[in-house]
Amino acid sequence: MKRRITIWTVCFVALLAWTGSAFAQTATPAAMKTIKLPNGNEVFDISGEWDVLTENYGELAQFGTYPNVAQITIRESDSSFQAIRMKDNPQPGRKAGTLIMVCEI
Protein backbone atom coordinates (compact mmCIF):
# COMPACT_ATOMS: atom_id res chain seq x y z
CA MET A 1 0.00 0.00 0.00
CA LYS A 2 2.81 2.39 0.91
CA ARG A 3 4.55 1.65 -2.39
CA ARG A 4 1.40 2.42 -4.38
CA ILE A 5 0.99 5.83 -2.64
CA THR A 6 4.63 6.65 -3.39
CA ILE A 7 4.21 5.80 -7.08
CA TRP A 8 1.06 7.96 -7.36
CA THR A 9 2.81 10.84 -5.58
CA VAL A 10 5.77 10.68 -7.99
CA CYS A 11 3.40 10.61 -10.98
CA PHE A 12 1.46 13.60 -9.64
CA VAL A 13 4.65 15.63 -9.07
CA ALA A 14 5.89 14.73 -12.57
CA LEU A 15 2.56 15.87 -14.06
CA LEU A 16 2.79 19.21 -12.21
CA ALA A 17 6.38 19.75 -13.37
CA TRP A 18 5.49 18.95 -16.99
CA THR A 19 2.48 21.31 -16.91
CA GLY A 20 4.58 24.11 -15.39
CA SER A 21 7.29 23.78 -18.03
CA ALA A 22 4.70 23.78 -20.84
CA PHE A 23 3.23 27.09 -19.60
CA ALA A 24 6.68 28.61 -19.05
CA GLN A 25 7.60 28.06 -22.72
CA THR A 26 4.48 29.84 -23.96
CA ALA A 27 5.05 33.02 -21.94
CA THR A 28 5.09 36.20 -24.01
CA PRO A 29 8.21 38.42 -23.96
CA ALA A 30 8.12 41.71 -22.08
CA ALA A 31 7.22 44.79 -24.08
CA MET A 32 10.06 47.12 -25.04
CA LYS A 33 9.96 50.57 -23.45
CA THR A 34 9.71 53.42 -25.93
CA ILE A 35 9.93 57.22 -25.75
CA LYS A 36 7.93 59.62 -27.89
CA LEU A 37 10.06 62.56 -29.11
CA PRO A 38 8.75 66.11 -29.69
CA ASN A 39 9.02 65.61 -33.48
CA GLY A 40 6.58 62.67 -33.25
CA ASN A 41 9.11 59.85 -33.66
CA GLU A 42 9.04 56.95 -31.23
CA VAL A 43 12.37 55.37 -30.22
CA PHE A 44 13.44 52.56 -27.90
CA ASP A 45 14.44 53.67 -24.42
CA ILE A 46 18.07 52.57 -24.07
CA SER A 47 18.67 54.57 -20.90
CA GLY A 48 20.73 52.85 -18.23
CA GLU A 49 24.18 51.37 -17.70
CA TRP A 50 25.81 49.59 -20.65
CA ASP A 51 29.08 47.70 -21.00
CA VAL A 52 31.36 49.44 -23.48
CA LEU A 53 34.45 48.08 -25.24
CA THR A 54 36.71 50.89 -26.47
CA GLU A 55 39.12 50.01 -29.27
CA ASN A 56 41.71 52.65 -30.13
CA TYR A 57 43.40 52.84 -33.52
CA GLY A 58 45.52 55.32 -35.46
CA GLU A 59 47.26 57.86 -33.23
CA LEU A 60 45.54 56.45 -30.12
CA ALA A 61 46.54 52.80 -30.79
CA GLN A 62 49.09 52.99 -27.97
CA PHE A 63 46.20 52.94 -25.46
CA GLY A 64 44.89 49.62 -26.84
CA THR A 65 41.47 48.15 -26.16
CA TYR A 66 39.79 48.34 -22.76
CA PRO A 67 36.33 47.83 -21.22
CA ASN A 68 34.27 50.53 -19.54
CA VAL A 69 30.72 51.18 -18.38
CA ALA A 70 28.59 53.98 -19.84
CA GLN A 71 25.51 55.59 -18.31
CA ILE A 72 23.24 56.44 -21.25
CA THR A 73 20.57 59.10 -20.87
CA ILE A 74 18.01 60.07 -23.52
CA ARG A 75 16.94 63.72 -23.45
CA GLU A 76 13.46 64.06 -24.88
CA SER A 77 13.60 67.88 -24.93
CA ASP A 78 16.19 68.13 -27.72
CA SER A 79 15.96 64.56 -29.14
CA SER A 80 19.50 63.56 -28.22
CA PHE A 81 21.30 61.13 -25.96
CA GLN A 82 24.56 61.19 -24.11
CA ALA A 83 26.83 58.55 -22.62
CA ILE A 84 28.97 59.23 -19.54
CA ARG A 85 32.00 57.14 -18.46
CA MET A 86 31.56 55.35 -15.17
CA LYS A 87 35.25 54.27 -14.85
CA ASP A 88 38.55 56.02 -15.58
CA ASN A 89 40.20 55.28 -18.94
CA PRO A 90 43.96 54.79 -19.48
CA GLN A 91 44.05 57.85 -21.76
CA PRO A 92 44.94 61.14 -20.06
CA GLY A 93 41.94 63.39 -19.44
CA ARG A 94 39.42 60.57 -19.72
CA LYS A 95 38.21 60.40 -16.12
CA ALA A 96 35.00 58.89 -14.77
CA GLY A 97 32.05 61.24 -15.15
CA THR A 98 33.15 62.72 -18.51
CA LEU A 99 31.24 62.33 -21.77
CA ILE A 100 32.00 59.43 -24.11
CA MET A 101 29.40 60.34 -26.71
CA VAL A 102 26.70 62.91 -27.52
CA CYS A 103 24.34 62.09 -30.42
CA GLU A 104 21.23 63.46 -32.07
CA ILE A 105 18.34 61.06 -32.59
N, C-alpha and C positions, 0 to 999 in steps of 0.2 A: 504494500500500500504506500509506504514511504517513497519507494522508488518511482511509482506512478506519479505521485504529486511532484516530485523533483523533475521528471521529464516534462510534465505539463507546464511547470514554472519556467523551465528553460525555453520551451517553445513559445510561451507567451512573451518573454523578454526578447527573444529573437524577432518575433512579429512586431513588437513596438520599435525596436531598433531599425528594422527594415522600413517601416512606415515613416519614421522620423527622417531617415536618409532620403527617401523618395520626395518628401516635401521640401527638404533643404535644397535639393537640386533644382527645384522649380521656382525658387525665390527670384523675384525681379531685382535687378541692380538698382542702386540708389540713384536718384536723379542728380544730374550735374547742376551746380549752382551757377547762375548767370547774373550779369549786371547789365542794366539798360543804360546806355550812354545818352547824353543830351542830344546827339545828332540822330537818335532813333535806332542805332545799331545795338545788337545784343551780343555780348561776348562772355566767354567762360570766366568765372572768377578764379584766378590762379593765385590769389593772395595767400601768403603764408611763408613758411620756411622751406627752402629747396636746397638740395645738395647741388653744388656747382663744381665742375672740373675745369680749371683754367689751364689752357695750353698756350704757352708763349712761343712765338716764332719770330724770325727776322732779327731785329736789333735786341729784342727782349728774350731771345732764346737762352741766354745764360741763366735765366730764372727758372727754366724748365716747366714742368707740369705739376700742379698741386691742387688738392681739393680745398673747398671752402663751403660755407653755408651762406645763402642769400635770403634776406627777408624781402619778399616782393609785396608791393602795395599798389593797388590800382586806384587812381584818382579819377572819380567820375566827373568832377568839375571841368577838367580840361582834357579828358579822354587820353590820359597817358598812364604809364606805370613806371615805377622805379624799383631798383634792386639795391639793397644796402648790404655790405660785407658784415658778417657776424664774427669773423676771425681775422687776425692780422695776416697779411701776405708777405712773402719773402722780398718783394720789391720795396724799395724805399718809398715812403709816402703813401703806402697802401695799408692804412691801419683799419681796425674794426670800426664800423660806424660810418665809413665813407661810401660814396656811391660806386657801384659797379657799372650800372646801366640806367639810362633814362630813355624811354621810347614813347612815341606817339602811337595810339591805337587807330 
